């Protein structure tokens, strides 16, 4: 299981990521997650930067 903290910008791009597996940083997973893209998060009609967590099993 991998736990990650993602910072996603207003365009839906991952701009910062920290991933951990078995209590250790998982740089390989961080590099893979850096390539992910999301639909922008919308708050009150505007795209916003968000920080969120992700668990991969």
MARRO-471414 format. One record per atom (N, C-alpha, C): residue number from 1; residue in one letter; chain; atom name; y, z, x. Coordinates in Angstrom, 2 decimals. Example, Ala and Ser with C-alpha at 12.3 -4.5 7.8 and 13.67 -1.06 7.14 Angstrom:
+------+------+-------+------+---------+---------+---------+
| resi | resn | chain | name |      c2 |      c3 |      c1 |
+------+------+-------+------+---------+---------+---------+
|    1 |    a |     A |    N |   -5.69 |    7.80 |   13.19 |
|    1 |    a |     A |   CA |   -4.50 |    7.80 |   12.30 |
|    1 |    a |     A |    C |   -3.30 |    7.80 |   13.20 |
|    2 |    s |     A |    N |   -2.25 |    7.08 |   12.85 |
|    2 |    s |     A |   CA |   -1.06 |    7.14 |   13.67 |
|    2 |    s |     A |    C |    0.03 |    7.87 |   12.90 |
+------+------+-------+------+---------+---------+---------+
***
This chain:
+------+------+-------+------+---------+---------+---------+
| resi | resn | chain | name |      c2 |      c3 |      c1 |
+------+------+-------+------+---------+---------+---------+
|    1 |    x |     A |    N |   -1.17 |    0.00 |    0.85 |
|    1 |    x |     A |   CA |    0.00 |    0.00 |    0.00 |
|    1 |    x |     A |    C |    1.24 |    0.00 |    0.89 |
|    2 |    x |     A |    N |    2.21 |   -0.79 |    0.52 |
|    2 |    x |     A |   CA |    3.47 |   -0.89 |    1.26 |
|    2 |    x |     A |    C |    4.60 |   -0.49 |    0.32 |
|    3 |    x |     A |    N |    5.50 |    0.34 |    0.83 |
|    3 |    x |     A |   CA |    6.71 |    0.71 |    0.10 |
|    3 |    x |     A |    C |    7.88 |    0.08 |    0.82 |
|    4 |    x |     A |    N |    8.79 |   -0.51 |    0.06 |
|    4 |    x |     A |   CA |    9.94 |   -1.18 |    0.68 |
|    4 |    x |     A |    C |   11.23 |   -0.81 |   -0.05 |
|    5 |    x |     A |    N |   12.29 |   -0.82 |    0.71 |
|    5 |    x |     A |   CA |   13.64 |   -0.66 |    0.18 |
|    5 |    x |     A |    C |   14.35 |   -1.99 |    0.44 |
|    6 |    x |     A |    N |   14.87 |   -2.59 |   -0.62 |
|    6 |    x |     A |   CA |   15.52 |   -3.90 |   -0.51 |
|    6 |    x |     A |    C |   16.99 |   -3.80 |   -0.89 |
|    7 |    x |     A |    N |   17.83 |   -4.49 |   -0.14 |
|    7 |    x |     A |   CA |   19.22 |   -4.70 |   -0.52 |
|    7 |    x |     A |    C |   19.31 |   -6.17 |   -0.90 |
|    8 |    x |     A |    N |   19.70 |   -6.43 |   -2.13 |
|    8 |    x |     A |   CA |   19.76 |   -7.79 |   -2.67 |
|    8 |    x |     A |    C |   21.22 |   -8.09 |   -3.00 |
|    9 |    x |     A |    N |   21.73 |   -9.21 |   -2.47 |
|    9 |    x |     A |   CA |   23.15 |   -9.52 |   -2.67 |
|    9 |    x |     A |    C |   23.41 |  -10.17 |   -4.03 |
|   10 |    x |     A |    N |   24.66 |  -10.51 |   -4.26 |
|   10 |    x |     A |   CA |   25.11 |  -11.06 |   -5.53 |
|   10 |    x |     A |    C |   24.48 |  -12.41 |   -5.85 |
|   11 |    x |     A |    N |   23.94 |  -13.08 |   -4.84 |
|   11 |    x |     A |   CA |   23.29 |  -14.38 |   -5.05 |
|   11 |    x |     A |    C |   21.78 |  -14.27 |   -5.19 |
|   12 |    x |     A |    N |   21.26 |  -13.04 |   -5.12 |
|   12 |    x |     A |   CA |   19.82 |  -12.82 |   -5.26 |
|   12 |    x |     A |    C |   19.04 |  -12.89 |   -3.95 |
|   13 |    x |     A |    N |   19.75 |  -12.96 |   -2.83 |
|   13 |    x |     A |   CA |   19.08 |  -13.02 |   -1.52 |
|   13 |    x |     A |    C |   18.88 |  -11.61 |   -0.96 |
|   14 |    x |     A |    N |   17.74 |  -11.41 |   -0.31 |
|   14 |    x |     A |   CA |   17.46 |  -10.14 |    0.35 |
|   14 |    x |     A |    C |   18.26 |  -10.14 |    1.66 |
|   15 |    x |     A |    N |   19.18 |   -9.18 |    1.78 |
|   15 |    x |     A |   CA |   20.03 |   -9.12 |    2.98 |
|   15 |    x |     A |    C |   19.62 |   -7.99 |    3.92 |
|   16 |    x |     A |    N |   18.83 |   -7.06 |    3.43 |
|   16 |    x |     A |   CA |   18.35 |   -5.94 |    4.27 |
|   16 |    x |     A |    C |   17.06 |   -5.45 |    3.65 |
|   17 |    x |     A |    N |   16.09 |   -5.11 |    4.49 |
|   17 |    x |     A |   CA |   14.83 |   -4.61 |    3.98 |
|   17 |    x |     A |    C |   14.22 |   -3.64 |    4.98 |
|   18 |    x |     A |    N |   13.65 |   -2.57 |    4.45 |
|   18 |    x |     A |   CA |   12.88 |   -1.61 |    5.22 |
|   18 |    x |     A |    C |   11.54 |   -1.46 |    4.52 |
|   19 |    x |     A |    N |   10.45 |   -1.69 |    5.25 |
|   19 |    x |     A |   CA |    9.12 |   -1.58 |    4.66 |
|   19 |    x |     A |    C |    8.29 |   -0.57 |    5.46 |
|   20 |    x |     A |    N |    7.47 |    0.18 |    4.73 |
|   20 |    x |     A |   CA |    6.65 |    1.21 |    5.36 |
|   20 |    x |     A |    C |    5.23 |    1.15 |    4.81 |
|   21 |    x |     A |    N |    4.26 |    1.24 |    5.73 |
|   21 |    x |     A |   CA |    2.84 |    1.31 |    5.36 |
|   21 |    x |     A |    C |    2.22 |    2.43 |    6.18 |
|   22 |    x |     A |    N |    1.52 |    3.31 |    5.52 |
|   22 |    x |     A |   CA |    0.88 |    4.45 |    6.21 |
|   22 |    x |     A |    C |    1.86 |    5.26 |    7.04 |
|   23 |    x |     A |    N |    3.08 |    5.43 |    6.53 |
|   23 |    x |     A |   CA |    4.08 |    6.24 |    7.21 |
|   23 |    x |     A |    C |    4.75 |    5.58 |    8.40 |
|   24 |    x |     A |    N |    4.43 |    4.31 |    8.66 |
|   24 |    x |     A |   CA |    5.01 |    3.57 |    9.79 |
|   24 |    x |     A |    C |    5.79 |    2.37 |    9.28 |
|   25 |    x |     A |    N |    6.85 |    2.01 |   10.01 |
|   25 |    x |     A |   CA |    7.58 |    0.80 |    9.64 |
|   25 |    x |     A |    C |    6.70 |   -0.41 |    9.80 |
|   26 |    x |     A |    N |    6.78 |   -1.33 |    8.84 |
|   26 |    x |     A |   CA |    5.96 |   -2.54 |    8.83 |
|   26 |    x |     A |    C |    6.88 |   -3.75 |    9.01 |
|   27 |    x |     A |    N |    7.13 |   -4.11 |   10.26 |
|   27 |    x |     A |   CA |    8.08 |   -5.17 |   10.59 |
|   27 |    x |     A |    C |    7.61 |   -6.52 |   10.05 |
|   28 |    x |     A |    N |    6.32 |   -6.76 |   10.10 |
|   28 |    x |     A |   CA |    5.79 |   -8.04 |    9.60 |
|   28 |    x |     A |    C |    6.11 |   -8.22 |    8.11 |
|   29 |    x |     A |    N |    5.89 |   -7.18 |    7.33 |
|   29 |    x |     A |   CA |    6.21 |   -7.24 |    5.91 |
|   29 |    x |     A |    C |    7.72 |   -7.37 |    5.70 |
|   30 |    x |     A |    N |    8.51 |   -6.70 |    6.51 |
|   30 |    x |     A |   CA |    9.97 |   -6.83 |    6.41 |
|   30 |    x |     A |    C |   10.39 |   -8.29 |    6.60 |
|   31 |    x |     A |    N |    9.80 |   -8.95 |    7.58 |
|   31 |    x |     A |   CA |   10.13 |  -10.35 |    7.84 |
|   31 |    x |     A |    C |    9.75 |  -11.23 |    6.65 |
|   32 |    x |     A |    N |    8.62 |  -10.94 |    6.04 |
|   32 |    x |     A |   CA |    8.19 |  -11.74 |    4.88 |
|   32 |    x |     A |    C |    9.09 |  -11.48 |    3.67 |
|   33 |    x |     A |    N |    9.42 |  -10.23 |    3.42 |
|   33 |    x |     A |   CA |   10.28 |   -9.90 |    2.28 |
|   33 |    x |     A |    C |   11.69 |  -10.45 |    2.45 |
|   34 |    x |     A |    N |   12.13 |  -10.61 |    3.68 |
|   34 |    x |     A |   CA |   13.46 |  -11.16 |    3.96 |
|   34 |    x |     A |    C |   13.59 |  -12.58 |    3.40 |
|   35 |    x |     A |    N |   12.47 |  -13.27 |    3.21 |
|   35 |    x |     A |   CA |   12.47 |  -14.64 |    2.70 |
|   35 |    x |     A |    C |   12.50 |  -14.71 |    1.18 |
|   36 |    x |     A |    N |   12.26 |  -13.59 |    0.50 |
|   36 |    x |     A |   CA |   12.22 |  -13.59 |   -0.96 |
|   36 |    x |     A |    C |   13.61 |  -13.82 |   -1.53 |
|   37 |    x |     A |    N |   13.63 |  -14.39 |   -2.74 |
|   37 |    x |     A |   CA |   14.88 |  -14.55 |   -3.49 |
|   37 |    x |     A |    C |   14.65 |  -14.07 |   -4.92 |
|   38 |    x |     A |    N |   15.68 |  -13.55 |   -5.52 |
|   38 |    x |     A |   CA |   15.62 |  -13.01 |   -6.88 |
|   38 |    x |     A |    C |   16.71 |  -13.64 |   -7.72 |
|   39 |    x |     A |    N |   16.55 |  -13.56 |   -9.02 |
|   39 |    x |     A |   CA |   17.66 |  -13.88 |   -9.91 |
|   39 |    x |     A |    C |   18.72 |  -12.82 |   -9.66 |
|   40 |    x |     A |    N |   20.00 |  -13.17 |   -9.63 |
|   40 |    x |     A |   CA |   21.03 |  -12.16 |   -9.42 |
|   40 |    x |     A |    C |   20.97 |  -11.07 |  -10.50 |
|   41 |    x |     A |    N |   21.25 |   -9.85 |  -10.10 |
|   41 |    x |     A |   CA |   21.33 |   -8.74 |  -11.04 |
|   41 |    x |     A |    C |   22.71 |   -8.78 |  -11.69 |
|   42 |    x |     A |    N |   22.72 |   -8.74 |  -13.01 |
|   42 |    x |     A |   CA |   23.97 |   -8.87 |  -13.76 |
|   42 |    x |     A |    C |   24.32 |   -7.53 |  -14.41 |
|   43 |    x |     A |    N |   25.54 |   -7.08 |  -14.17 |
|   43 |    x |     A |   CA |   26.06 |   -5.86 |  -14.80 |
|   43 |    x |     A |    C |   27.40 |   -6.22 |  -15.41 |
|   44 |    x |     A |    N |   27.52 |   -6.00 |  -16.72 |
|   44 |    x |     A |   CA |   28.76 |   -6.31 |  -17.45 |
|   44 |    x |     A |    C |   29.21 |   -7.75 |  -17.20 |
|   45 |    x |     A |    N |   28.23 |   -8.66 |  -17.15 |
|   45 |    x |     A |   CA |   28.54 |  -10.07 |  -17.02 |
|   45 |    x |     A |    C |   28.80 |  -10.56 |  -15.60 |
|   46 |    x |     A |    N |   28.72 |   -9.69 |  -14.61 |
|   46 |    x |     A |   CA |   28.98 |  -10.10 |  -13.23 |
|   46 |    x |     A |    C |   27.77 |   -9.82 |  -12.35 |
|   47 |    x |     A |    N |   27.51 |  -10.73 |  -11.41 |
|   47 |    x |     A |   CA |   26.44 |  -10.53 |  -10.45 |
|   47 |    x |     A |    C |   26.85 |   -9.42 |   -9.48 |
|   48 |    x |     A |    N |   25.91 |   -8.51 |   -9.18 |
|   48 |    x |     A |   CA |   26.21 |   -7.37 |   -8.30 |
|   48 |    x |     A |    C |   25.15 |   -7.24 |   -7.21 |
|   49 |    x |     A |    N |   25.54 |   -6.62 |   -6.12 |
|   49 |    x |     A |   CA |   24.62 |   -6.26 |   -5.04 |
|   49 |    x |     A |    C |   23.86 |   -5.02 |   -5.49 |
|   50 |    x |     A |    N |   22.57 |   -4.97 |   -5.21 |
|   50 |    x |     A |   CA |   21.77 |   -3.81 |   -5.61 |
|   50 |    x |     A |    C |   20.88 |   -3.35 |   -4.46 |
|   51 |    x |     A |    N |   20.50 |   -2.08 |   -4.54 |
|   51 |    x |     A |   CA |   19.49 |   -1.51 |   -3.65 |
|   51 |    x |     A |    C |   18.36 |   -1.07 |   -4.56 |
|   52 |    x |     A |    N |   17.14 |   -1.50 |   -4.25 |
|   52 |    x |     A |   CA |   16.01 |   -1.18 |   -5.10 |
|   52 |    x |     A |    C |   14.78 |   -0.91 |   -4.25 |
|   53 |    x |     A |    N |   13.77 |   -0.36 |   -4.86 |
|   53 |    x |     A |   CA |   12.50 |   -0.12 |   -4.17 |
|   53 |    x |     A |    C |   11.43 |   -1.03 |   -4.72 |
|   54 |    x |     A |    N |   10.42 |   -1.27 |   -3.90 |
|   54 |    x |     A |   CA |    9.32 |   -2.14 |   -4.27 |
|   54 |    x |     A |    C |    8.05 |   -1.55 |   -3.70 |
|   55 |    x |     A |    N |    7.00 |   -1.49 |   -4.51 |
|   55 |    x |     A |   CA |    5.69 |   -1.06 |   -4.04 |
|   55 |    x |     A |    C |    4.73 |   -2.22 |   -4.14 |
|   56 |    x |     A |    N |    4.07 |   -2.52 |   -3.03 |
|   56 |    x |     A |   CA |    3.09 |   -3.61 |   -3.00 |
|   56 |    x |     A |    C |    1.72 |   -3.00 |   -2.78 |
|   57 |    x |     A |    N |    0.81 |   -3.28 |   -3.70 |
|   57 |    x |     A |   CA |   -0.55 |   -2.73 |   -3.59 |
|   57 |    x |     A |    C |   -1.50 |   -3.79 |   -3.12 |
+------+------+-------+------+---------+---------+---------+
***
